[in-house]
Amino acid sequence: MSAAVPLSGAISRRSRAWAVLRATGPAGITSAVIIAAAIFLAMFGPLLAPYPPNLPNLSLAWVGPVGSHLLGYDFEGRDVLSRLLAGAQTAMLGPLAVVLVSMTAGTLLAVIAAWRRGASDVVISSGLDILFAFPGILLAVLAAAVFGAGLLAAAIALSIAYLPYVARVLRGAALRERSQPYVAALEVQGASARSICLRHLIPNIAPLVVAQATILFGYAMVDLAAVSFLGLGVQPPTANWGVMISENQTGILQGYPLPALAAGVCIVVVVIAVNVLGERLFEQAQAARG
Amino acid sequence: MLVASLLVASFLIFAALYLSPGNPAASLSGGRPLPPGSIRILDARYHLNEPFFAQYWYWLDNVLHGNLGISIAVRENVSTLIASRIWTTAGLVLYASLIIVVLGVGLGVVSGLRPGRLDTTTLVVTAVSAAVPAFIAAIVLILLFAVKLRWFPALGNGTDFLSNVRHFTLPAVALAAASLAIVARVTRASIREEGDREHVQTAVSRGIPARYVIRRHILRNAAIPITTISGITIASLIAVAAVVEVAFSLNGLGAYLVQSAENKDLAVVQGISLVLVTAFVVVNLLVDVLYAVLDPRVVLGSRAQ
């Protein structure tokens, strides 16, 4: 959260961010701590991994937890804990990229549509309606078919697929903001459309944008992990939570469920934290609107 | 609107795969060099030398006549390949929808009407299960009900109707789990909201039987948000089914789409994408029609805002 705060006026903005976070209650704060821990792992996980995450040793395949190998070995005899730590990177960075691209484009489109109304609004809205016909996972699979499997193609596809959902909510909020008296007052004073939007309108819908970004992160994390599970996202042997589930799935049937389950638990815990925090932020944003 | 959005969607699907790197004639031949004569025959047969829009037109014309092209990998009609798999996916999605509507709405209504222990339990359980993606639900279900308890088979399709029901139960539950939780939560919230409305309080204080109040005043009004969320989540199952089919080795459209995407069998990818997008759009349309049935204020054809 605080990483997104720019340096200018850092103190007041940071304290405001704290106030927002404190108002989400104990559940919200716990979620924020979990998310912060996950972000920390995404940055330093590969360095923290006690063993090389990609070094196979087939004689140790499916061996359970022993000694410092707290979670045992996977199907190729690699240390599961190390792979979980290293796998946080792609599991977190992918959704982060999706959220950044989707929210930036979505906010821009929503504000342009709400500001200009008329033809621009019709073009943007109907474009988004058509995009709405493509479910995220389907678009990601199509992208893999066209550009080859990989995290980048999947992330771009999902960013596009989420656009209509993001832009629809924000367009509504921007339209409401556009009709506020302060906007008319600024226009009368001769402020340019760009400066009104950038300095007043977007900051005013910012709480909603942050809440939406948080919720979207959860969706992106699930969908990207699913695409990696399908074999069309992050490619093995790169460690990734989604990949770990698919490559260790045979262990479920053979009685070695730990490697797949451990990766599943990581995904679910982060997604729950993101959902809880996102819901609280959303409620706050709605309540502030009155 | 329906036709327009399907037309644009079909164009996007065609364009995306048209632009994909690789030479169609080379992939038809499996990468072997071809004599110029054969290339000319292939170009003529598949209209490979014609402009983009002409190719799109030929493709669309064929699609409208039920001809989705030929799979490069197995050299069969894509329509035939799709037809043999569509019932697995349709059955799976229908089964999961049934679970969502019966259990999700049922649980939401009961916990919405009766605050108490069941309600609290529902809230906690649904908060967790809403965050469990289908493929993780799948491995947990396989572990519990196929490996440990041995109640259901872990993988594959069944042979007749009853064995299919048995084979599809775990996949359908895995597919439904997250949506069920979301539907239950939204149902509960809207039942609560309607129950607190003044006209409901008035009806109760006038001594109108609870059963009547619930049916006429609470459920009727709560039906709109419940339909919305059920429709949205059920439509989303169409794409997520792919993940569940792969997890349970089911022979459905989604799993085949993934396999064809890996093999770059583009005609199959186009065909299945088109079928799935159409299904998605049609389900959303059905939900809109249902609105008009449930709420006389909604006029069909006007765009919902």
HADDOCK unambig.tbl for C-alpha pairs under 7 A between the chains (distance, minus, plus):
assign (segid A and resid 130 and name CA) (segid B and resid 5 and name CA) 5.27 0.50 0.50
assign (segid A and resid 130 and name CA) (segid B and resid 9 and name CA) 6.91 0.50 0.50
assign (segid A and resid 133 and name CA) (segid B and resid 277 and name CA) 6.06 0.50 0.50
assign (segid A and resid 133 and name CA) (segid B and resid 280 and name CA) 6.61 0.50 0.50
assign (segid A and resid 133 and name CA) (segid B and resid 281 and name CA) 5.91 0.50 0.50
assign (segid A and resid 134 and name CA) (segid B and resid 277 and name CA) 6.23 0.50 0.50
assign (segid A and resid 135 and name CA) (segid B and resid 236 and name CA) 6.76 0.50 0.50
assign (segid A and resid 135 and name CA) (segid B and resid 239 and name CA) 6.26 0.50 0.50
assign (segid A and resid 137 and name CA) (segid B and resid 239 and name CA) 6.11 0.50 0.50
assign (segid A and resid 137 and name CA) (segid B and resid 240 and name CA) 6.89 0.50 0.50
assign (segid A and resid 138 and name CA) (segid B and resid 239 and name CA) 5.88 0.50 0.50
assign (segid A and resid 141 and name CA) (segid B and resid 258 and name CA) 6.58 0.50 0.50
assign (segid A and resid 141 and name CA) (segid B and resid 261 and name CA) 6.69 0.50 0.50
assign (segid A and resid 144 and name CA) (segid B and resid 261 and name CA) 6.45 0.50 0.50
assign (segid A and resid 145 and name CA) (segid B and resid 261 and name CA) 4.26 0.50 0.50
assign (segid A and resid 145 and name CA) (segid B and resid 262 and name CA) 6.43 0.50 0.50
assign (segid A and resid 145 and name CA) (segid B and resid 264 and name CA) 5.71 0.50 0.50
assign (segid A and resid 146 and name CA) (segid B and resid 16 and name CA) 6.85 0.50 0.50
assign (segid A and resid 146 and name CA) (segid B and resid 17 and name CA) 5.87 0.50 0.50
assign (segid A and resid 146 and name CA) (segid B and resid 20 and name CA) 4.75 0.50 0.50
assign (segid A and resid 147 and name CA) (segid B and resid 20 and name CA) 6.59 0.50 0.50
assign (segid A and resid 222 and name CA) (segid B and resid 133 and name CA) 6.06 0.50 0.50
assign (segid A and resid 226 and name CA) (segid B and resid 135 and name CA) 6.90 0.50 0.50
assign (segid A and resid 226 and name CA) (segid B and resid 243 and name CA) 6.71 0.50 0.50
assign (segid A and resid 230 and name CA) (segid B and resid 243 and name CA) 6.62 0.50 0.50
assign (segid A and resid 252 and name CA) (segid B and resid 143 and name CA) 5.92 0.50 0.50
assign (segid A and resid 253 and name CA) (segid B and resid 147 and name CA) 6.28 0.50 0.50
assign (segid A and resid 264 and name CA) (segid B and resid 136 and name CA) 5.84 0.50 0.50
assign (segid A and resid 268 and name CA) (segid B and resid 131 and name CA) 5.95 0.50 0.50
assign (segid A and resid 268 and name CA) (segid B and resid 132 and name CA) 5.67 0.50 0.50
assign (segid A and resid 271 and name CA) (segid B and resid 131 and name CA) 5.79 0.50 0.50
assign (segid A and resid 272 and name CA) (segid B and resid 128 and name CA) 6.57 0.50 0.50
assign (segid A and resid 272 and name CA) (segid B and resid 131 and name CA) 5.41 0.50 0.50
